[in-house]
Amino acid sequence: MRILVFSLFLCFNFFTSQAQGQSLVNSNTEYIIVNGGGCTNCTIDRKKSSLEQLILAIDEKYGKLNGFKVKIPGQPTLRINGNRTNLNYRLALRKTQYGDEMLIFDLKAAKGNLRSNIIIKITK
């Protein structure tokens, strides 16, 4: 029964995204670069100071990165246009503490949406 429900959920999400004109890129082949270091569906440790100018890059086969979302603990989800962060992001980042984990997700590329999620743990 659980498998049936999960399968229906996946089918619904697939057809909903296709109906909205969005293609989903296979998460097994995505490669995202965060301030020079790369990963796919991973957790990375970064100093707070190195995150003030967050720059993301994706594999060129997906085209240009048009935007992404960032969730910082205790702050509303931020929508970032392009591949560089903005003032709202930097203001939200200032309110984080060591050990907090922020999430980068919903990456919008020219050739579709990437499903990879990046968790960044803030270190000293």
N, C-alpha and C positions, 0 to 999 in steps of 0.2 A: 504494500500500500504506500509506504514512504517513497519507494522508487517511482511509482506512478505519479504521485503528487509532485515530486521533484522534477520529473520529466515534463509534466505539464507546465510547471513554472518556467523551465528553460525554454520550452517551445513558445510560450506566451511572450517572454522577454525578447526572444529572437524575432518573432513576427512583429512585435510592437516596434522594435528599433528599425526593422526593415520598412515598415509602413511609414515611419517618420522620415524615410530617406537617408538613414544613417547606416553605414556599414560598420561592423565590429571587427577589429583586427584580432587575429588569433593571439592569445596571451602567451603562448609557448615560444613565440619568436620575437617578442618585443624586447627592445634594449633601450633603456633610458639613461641618460647621463645627467647626473646632478652635481653641479659645480666641479666638473671634471672627472668624477667617479661614476662608474656605471653599475647598473643592476636591473633586474627584472623581478617584480613582486618580492621585494626584499626589505629588510630593515637595515638602515645605516646609522652610524653615530657621527654627529657633527657638532662642532662648537657653535654656540649661539652667534658669536661674532662672524663666523664664516657663512651664516645663513642670511645675513642682512641683504646681501646681493645674490639671491638665489637665481640661478640660470639653469634651465632645463634644455636638453637637446634629445632628439630621437633619431633613430636610424633613418637615413635619407630615403629609404624605399617607401616610407610612409608619407613623405612630403614634409611641408612646413608644419611646425607646431603652432596651432592657432590659439590655444589656451588650455587652462587646467584649473582645477579647484584645489584649495588648501583648507584643511580643517586643523585649527590650532585649539588646544584645550581651553575651554572657557570663553571662546570667541565664536562669532557666527562664521559659517563657511564663507570663504572668500573666493570669488571668481577672478582669475587672472587672465588677461588677454595677452596673447603672444607667448614668449618663452622667458620673460623677465618679470620679476615681482614689482609691485607698486608701493606707494606710500602707505596705503591701508594695511598691506601685509607687514611692512616694517613696524607700524604702530602696534599691531597685534602681536608680533614677535617679541616686542619689548616686555610684554606681560607674561611671557613664559618663564618657567623655572627649570633648573637642571633636573633631568630625569623625565621631563614632559616628552610626549611623543606627538608629533604632528603628522598628518596624513596628506599625501599628494595623490589625487585621483581624478578620474573623469578627464583624461587627456584627449583633447580634440586635435586631430591631425588633418591635413588636407585630404588624405585618402581614407579617412574613417576615424572612429574612436578607438583608443587603446584601452585595454582592460587592466593594465598593470596598475598596482597600487604600491606606492613607496611610503614606508614609515621612516621618519627621521627622528631619532632619539637625541635630545639635546644634552650634550655633555659639557664638562668644564674644560 
